């Protein structure tokens, strides 16, 4: 983990609200999201010995500021251009109304990022990015989701651009989700349907903070049904909600900046 709400015990790392993870598999490096602040992202990368130009590509899980705010500084720190994979709705203008009206979308215009070397690949359907790396595409929602925020006209934001990265491990898959606005259960079912393999690990934010017990019990039941072996959760999951999942499922672990997960 490069960017997380909490720092680990390694000296020099900064904990800050947001999410970014480096996924390494089959000789490729994908940066999932860029956190909230570029200075924090780049500082943690330096502490962890990760050079911006060592990243092969970027995968954005959705268009919220706490997952895209570090993008500009990251691009400026690179010497070469980089492809950025995301959903076509990633640049949707979006707002929050509490505690006051404010913008919560990507804090930079697309053309500014492209001038800095961003090469956006925006696709709605699932597709393979590299061998072993699959974009979930737009996630089918069969049950509740965890969409938040509003569009500028005041209508609720459905956050259809919320997607997940699927990593093919051979006999199983790992699923990386930034916030899980599509809903944990929908993400699990969608990923299994695409990959046709069981889920070994679910990693990322699950946006369960403030969720009722009935909803958490839904998650627990479906995680068991899907046969998910281990969960690594953080960011927007919620501390009490994390504790409840751990008490009921057992193999649930917290994320923090500097954490290395091997699956």
DRENFI-285173 format. One record per residue (C-alpha): chain; residue number from 1; x, y, z. Coordinates in pm, 1 decimal. Each point is the difference from the previous one (the first is absolute). Example, Ala and Ser with C-alpha at 12.3 -4.5 7.8 and 13.67 -1.06 7.14 Angstrom:
2
{site "A" 1 {1230.0 -450.0 780.0}};
{site "A" 2 {137.0 344.0 -66.0}};
REM end
This chain:
263
{site "A" 1 {0.0 0.0 0.0}};
{site "A" 2 {128.7 344.6 -91.6}};
{site "A" 3 {-284.0 225.1 116.3}};
{site "A" 4 {-240.2 -86.0 281.3}};
{site "A" 5 {-180.4 170.5 286.1}};
{site "A" 6 {249.8 -145.5 246.7}};
{site "A" 7 {376.3 -39.9 -16.2}};
{site "A" 8 {178.8 -314.0 106.4}};
{site "A" 9 {295.4 -28.5 231.5}};
{site "A" 10 {262.2 73.2 -264.6}};
{site "A" 11 {163.7 333.3 79.5}};
{site "A" 12 {-72.9 282.1 -241.7}};
{site "A" 13 {-333.6 -115.4 -141.2}};
{site "A" 14 {-300.3 232.9 9.3}};
{site "A" 15 {-356.8 -106.4 69.9}};
{site "A" 16 {-256.7 219.9 -175.9}};
{site "A" 17 {-361.7 -41.0 -109.7}};
{site "A" 18 {8.2 -165.4 -341.1}};
{site "A" 19 {103.7 -314.9 -183.6}};
{site "A" 20 {279.3 -117.0 -229.8}};
{site "A" 21 {148.8 -345.7 -44.1}};
{site "A" 22 {280.9 -139.1 -214.1}};
{site "A" 23 {-90.3 -337.0 -151.9}};
{site "A" 24 {289.3 -211.8 -129.8}};
{site "A" 25 {-71.4 -314.2 -201.3}};
{site "A" 26 {158.9 -182.8 -295.5}};
{site "A" 27 {272.5 262.3 -28.9}};
{site "A" 28 {-241.9 293.0 -23.9}};
{site "A" 29 {-66.9 286.3 241.2}};
{site "A" 30 {-343.1 166.1 13.2}};
{site "A" 31 {-71.0 295.9 226.7}};
{site "A" 32 {-359.6 -19.9 119.3}};
{site "A" 33 {-117.5 355.6 80.3}};
{site "A" 34 {222.2 287.6 113.6}};
{site "A" 35 {-136.7 106.9 337.6}};
{site "A" 36 {-102.8 352.1 96.7}};
{site "A" 37 {324.1 198.7 1.8}};
{site "A" 38 {290.0 -29.7 -241.1}};
{site "A" 39 {254.3 102.9 262.3}};
{site "A" 40 {-108.0 -283.5 228.7}};
{site "A" 41 {-7.6 -251.1 -287.9}};
{site "A" 42 {348.3 88.9 -121.8}};
{site "A" 43 {142.5 18.3 353.4}};
{site "A" 44 {-124.0 -351.1 79.0}};
{site "A" 45 {126.6 -126.3 -334.5}};
{site "A" 46 {347.0 133.5 78.6}};
{site "A" 47 {-4.1 -160.8 345.4}};
{site "A" 48 {-101.7 -331.5 -156.7}};
{site "A" 49 {257.3 22.8 -279.6}};
{site "A" 50 {-256.5 22.9 -280.5}};
{site "A" 51 {94.5 222.4 -293.1}};
{site "A" 52 {-285.4 159.0 -197.8}};
{site "A" 53 {147.5 -116.3 -332.1}};
{site "A" 54 {6.2 -360.6 122.4}};
{site "A" 55 {-381.3 -5.4 -22.2}};
{site "A" 56 {-128.9 -160.9 -321.1}};
{site "A" 57 {-350.6 143.8 14.0}};
{site "A" 58 {-266.2 153.5 225.6}};
{site "A" 59 {-344.1 -141.2 79.6}};
{site "A" 60 {-258.1 239.0 146.8}};
{site "A" 61 {-283.3 -164.9 190.8}};
{site "A" 62 {-227.6 306.3 -16.2}};
{site "A" 63 {-0.3 376.7 -32.6}};
{site "A" 64 {15.3 123.0 358.9}};
{site "A" 65 {267.1 244.0 119.7}};
{site "A" 66 {138.5 -234.3 268.0}};
{site "A" 67 {90.2 -253.0 -270.7}};
{site "A" 68 {119.8 240.7 -268.8}};
{site "A" 69 {141.2 303.2 183.9}};
{site "A" 70 {360.6 -116.0 -31.0}};
{site "A" 71 {-23.5 -50.0 -375.9}};
{site "A" 72 {139.4 336.9 -112.6}};
{site "A" 73 {310.2 -9.6 221.1}};
{site "A" 74 {61.2 -362.4 -96.6}};
{site "A" 75 {-6.1 87.0 -371.2}};
{site "A" 76 {232.1 294.9 58.5}};
{site "A" 77 {245.7 -230.1 180.1}};
{site "A" 78 {22.4 -236.1 -298.9}};
{site "A" 79 {227.0 38.6 -299.9}};
{site "A" 80 {-230.0 -193.9 -233.0}};
{site "A" 81 {-369.7 -9.4 -82.8}};
{site "A" 82 {-222.9 -267.4 151.8}};
{site "A" 83 {-329.2 -167.9 -86.8}};
{site "A" 84 {-280.6 46.9 250.9}};
{site "A" 85 {-284.3 -252.6 -5.0}};
{site "A" 86 {-342.1 96.0 133.2}};
{site "A" 87 {-374.1 9.9 -69.2}};
{site "A" 88 {-129.3 261.6 -251.1}};
{site "A" 89 {-189.7 174.4 281.6}};
{site "A" 90 {316.4 77.3 196.2}};
{site "A" 91 {-10.5 375.1 -72.6}};
{site "A" 92 {-363.5 46.0 103.5}};
{site "A" 93 {-34.2 320.6 202.4}};
{site "A" 94 {-121.7 -94.7 348.4}};
{site "A" 95 {-67.6 170.6 330.1}};
{site "A" 96 {-67.9 -61.9 369.1}};
{site "A" 97 {-260.9 203.8 186.9}};
{site "A" 98 {122.5 -59.2 357.0}};
{site "A" 99 {146.5 155.9 205.6}};
{site "A" 100 {-20.3 254.8 -284.3}};
{site "A" 101 {-27.7 -11.1 -377.5}};
{site "A" 102 {338.7 -94.2 -146.8}};
{site "A" 103 {144.2 -177.5 -303.3}};
{site "A" 104 {116.8 -357.6 55.9}};
{site "A" 105 {91.6 -111.6 -350.5}};
{site "A" 106 {339.1 -13.7 -172.3}};
{site "A" 107 {161.6 333.5 91.4}};
{site "A" 108 {166.5 49.6 -340.4}};
{site "A" 109 {-139.1 45.0 -353.1}};
{site "A" 110 {71.6 -281.6 -243.6}};
{site "A" 111 {193.4 217.1 -245.7}};
{site "A" 112 {239.2 119.0 272.5}};
{site "A" 113 {80.4 -359.3 94.2}};
{site "A" 114 {45.6 -97.5 -364.9}};
{site "A" 115 {246.7 285.6 -47.7}};
{site "A" 116 {201.6 -154.4 286.3}};
{site "A" 117 {15.9 -339.3 -171.6}};
{site "A" 118 {-323.9 -174.6 95.1}};
{site "A" 119 {-137.3 -227.0 -272.8}};
{site "A" 120 {-351.4 -92.3 106.5}};
{site "A" 121 {-154.0 -331.9 -101.9}};
{site "A" 122 {-365.6 21.9 102.1}};
{site "A" 123 {-213.0 -309.4 -46.8}};
{site "A" 124 {-332.3 -106.9 145.8}};
{site "A" 125 {31.1 -372.6 -69.3}};
{site "A" 126 {238.1 -248.1 170.9}};
{site "A" 127 {334.5 -47.9 -175.2}};
{site "A" 128 {353.9 -126.5 53.6}};
{site "A" 129 {254.0 275.6 70.5}};
{site "A" 130 {303.8 -229.1 10.4}};
{site "A" 131 {14.2 -380.6 26.2}};
{site "A" 132 {-129.0 -72.0 349.3}};
{site "A" 133 {-156.3 345.8 49.8}};
{site "A" 134 {-368.6 50.5 -81.6}};
{site "A" 135 {-217.1 309.4 34.8}};
{site "A" 136 {-338.8 -96.7 137.9}};
{site "A" 137 {-167.8 260.3 -216.1}};
{site "A" 138 {-331.2 139.7 120.8}};
{site "A" 139 {-120.5 -221.4 282.7}};
{site "A" 140 {-343.7 -162.5 -22.9}};
{site "A" 141 {-207.8 100.1 302.4}};
{site "A" 142 {-240.5 -270.2 106.4}};
{site "A" 143 {-38.8 118.4 359.0}};
{site "A" 144 {82.8 305.2 215.8}};
{site "A" 145 {290.1 227.5 -82.3}};
{site "A" 146 {187.2 267.5 198.8}};
{site "A" 147 {-18.9 292.5 -240.4}};
{site "A" 148 {44.6 342.3 159.9}};
{site "A" 149 {-4.2 365.1 -105.0}};
{site "A" 150 {-195.7 194.6 -259.0}};
{site "A" 151 {21.3 135.8 -350.1}};
{site "A" 152 {6.8 379.6 -42.1}};
{site "A" 153 {-376.4 10.7 -58.1}};
{site "A" 154 {-60.1 -159.7 340.5}};
{site "A" 155 {-92.4 -350.5 -117.1}};
{site "A" 156 {171.6 -292.5 176.9}};
{site "A" 157 {322.6 -119.8 -162.2}};
{site "A" 158 {-30.6 -368.0 -96.0}};
{site "A" 159 {380.5 -26.4 -35.0}};
{site "A" 160 {-22.0 -237.7 -294.1}};
{site "A" 161 {371.4 62.4 -56.2}};
{site "A" 162 {87.3 -199.9 313.2}};
{site "A" 163 {200.7 -299.6 -127.8}};
{site "A" 164 {244.6 -255.6 142.1}};
{site "A" 165 {328.9 -154.2 -110.8}};
{site "A" 166 {2.4 -378.5 -30.7}};
{site "A" 167 {334.0 -180.7 24.8}};
{site "A" 168 {13.0 -352.7 -141.0}};
{site "A" 169 {198.2 -223.0 237.8}};
{site "A" 170 {-42.7 -316.6 -202.5}};
{site "A" 171 {-249.5 -210.9 192.8}};
{site "A" 172 {-160.4 304.9 163.4}};
{site "A" 173 {-15.2 379.4 -13.6}};
{site "A" 174 {66.0 300.5 220.5}};
{site "A" 175 {-236.0 296.7 -18.6}};
{site "A" 176 {119.3 353.3 77.9}};
{site "A" 177 {-266.9 260.5 64.6}};
{site "A" 178 {60.3 365.8 80.7}};
{site "A" 179 {-321.0 79.0 189.4}};
{site "A" 180 {-246.1 -268.5 -100.9}};
{site "A" 181 {-277.2 248.1 -82.3}};
{site "A" 182 {-155.9 -265.8 -225.5}};
{site "A" 183 {-64.5 -210.3 311.4}};
{site "A" 184 {215.2 -283.0 131.7}};
{site "A" 185 {-242.8 -274.1 -98.0}};
{site "A" 186 {-39.9 133.2 -354.4}};
{site "A" 187 {379.2 22.9 -37.8}};
{site "A" 188 {53.0 -358.6 118.4}};
{site "A" 189 {-264.4 -141.5 -234.4}};
{site "A" 190 {113.2 208.9 -296.0}};
{site "A" 191 {367.5 -92.3 38.9}};
{site "A" 192 {-81.2 -370.0 32.9}};
{site "A" 193 {-221.5 14.8 -308.0}};
{site "A" 194 {273.4 164.5 -208.9}};
{site "A" 195 {295.6 -210.5 112.0}};
{site "A" 196 {-184.7 -331.3 45.3}};
{site "A" 197 {227.6 -63.7 299.0}};
{site "A" 198 {-38.8 20.1 378.7}};
{site "A" 199 {117.4 308.1 188.6}};
{site "A" 200 {303.4 -56.2 218.8}};
{site "A" 201 {36.4 356.3 128.7}};
{site "A" 202 {-210.0 316.7 16.2}};
{site "A" 203 {216.0 308.2 55.5}};
{site "A" 204 {-90.7 367.4 43.1}};
{site "A" 205 {-269.0 229.4 133.8}};
{site "A" 206 {-350.4 -143.9 35.8}};
{site "A" 207 {-192.3 318.0 89.8}};
{site "A" 208 {-181.3 -161.2 291.4}};
{site "A" 209 {50.3 280.0 254.3}};
{site "A" 210 {-336.5 64.1 162.0}};
{site "A" 211 {-160.4 -310.6 -152.0}};
{site "A" 212 {-276.0 -172.4 196.5}};
{site "A" 213 {54.8 -343.7 150.6}};
{site "A" 214 {-236.3 -156.9 -255.1}};
{site "A" 215 {213.6 125.7 -285.5}};
{site "A" 216 {321.4 -119.6 164.1}};
{site "A" 217 {-157.9 -341.6 51.4}};
{site "A" 218 {-83.0 -4.2 -373.0}};
{site "A" 219 {367.3 58.1 -76.4}};
{site "A" 220 {112.8 -273.3 239.2}};
{site "A" 221 {-241.7 -250.7 -148.4}};
{site "A" 222 {100.5 72.4 -360.1}};
{site "A" 223 {372.7 1.7 77.5}};
{site "A" 224 {-46.2 -350.7 137.7}};
{site "A" 225 {-210.4 -107.3 -299.2}};
{site "A" 226 {266.7 133.1 -239.1}};
{site "A" 227 {268.4 -186.6 193.0}};
{site "A" 228 {221.8 306.5 41.2}};
{site "A" 229 {304.1 -116.0 197.0}};
{site "A" 230 {127.7 331.2 136.2}};
{site "A" 231 {-97.9 367.8 15.0}};
{site "A" 232 {236.3 296.5 34.3}};
{site "A" 233 {-215.7 306.6 58.1}};
{site "A" 234 {44.1 364.1 89.1}};
{site "A" 235 {-66.0 357.3 -113.4}};
{site "A" 236 {-381.0 36.0 -1.2}};
{site "A" 237 {-84.1 -337.9 155.4}};
{site "A" 238 {-44.5 142.6 352.1}};
{site "A" 239 {175.3 -108.2 320.1}};
{site "A" 240 {-306.0 -144.4 174.6}};
{site "A" 241 {-109.1 -166.2 -322.5}};
{site "A" 242 {347.7 -148.5 -48.3}};
{site "A" 243 {-11.9 -136.7 356.2}};
{site "A" 244 {-341.4 -158.8 -63.9}};
{site "A" 245 {119.4 -165.4 -322.2}};
{site "A" 246 {311.8 -131.0 173.9}};
{site "A" 247 {-202.0 -138.8 292.2}};
{site "A" 248 {-235.8 -184.6 -234.0}};
{site "A" 249 {237.6 -104.3 -280.4}};
{site "A" 250 {335.4 -26.6 176.3}};
{site "A" 251 {239.9 44.3 -292.2}};
{site "A" 252 {-44.8 377.1 -35.9}};
{site "A" 253 {297.6 236.5 28.0}};
{site "A" 254 {42.2 379.7 6.2}};
{site "A" 255 {177.3 195.5 -270.8}};
{site "A" 256 {263.1 262.9 71.3}};
{site "A" 257 {261.0 191.9 -196.4}};
{site "A" 258 {306.3 -218.3 -50.0}};
{site "A" 259 {-187.1 -330.7 33.2}};
{site "A" 260 {109.6 -276.2 -238.4}};
{site "A" 261 {-260.0 -264.8 -85.6}};
{site "A" 262 {97.6 -319.9 -179.0}};
{site "A" 263 {-270.7 -221.9 -146.2}};
REM end
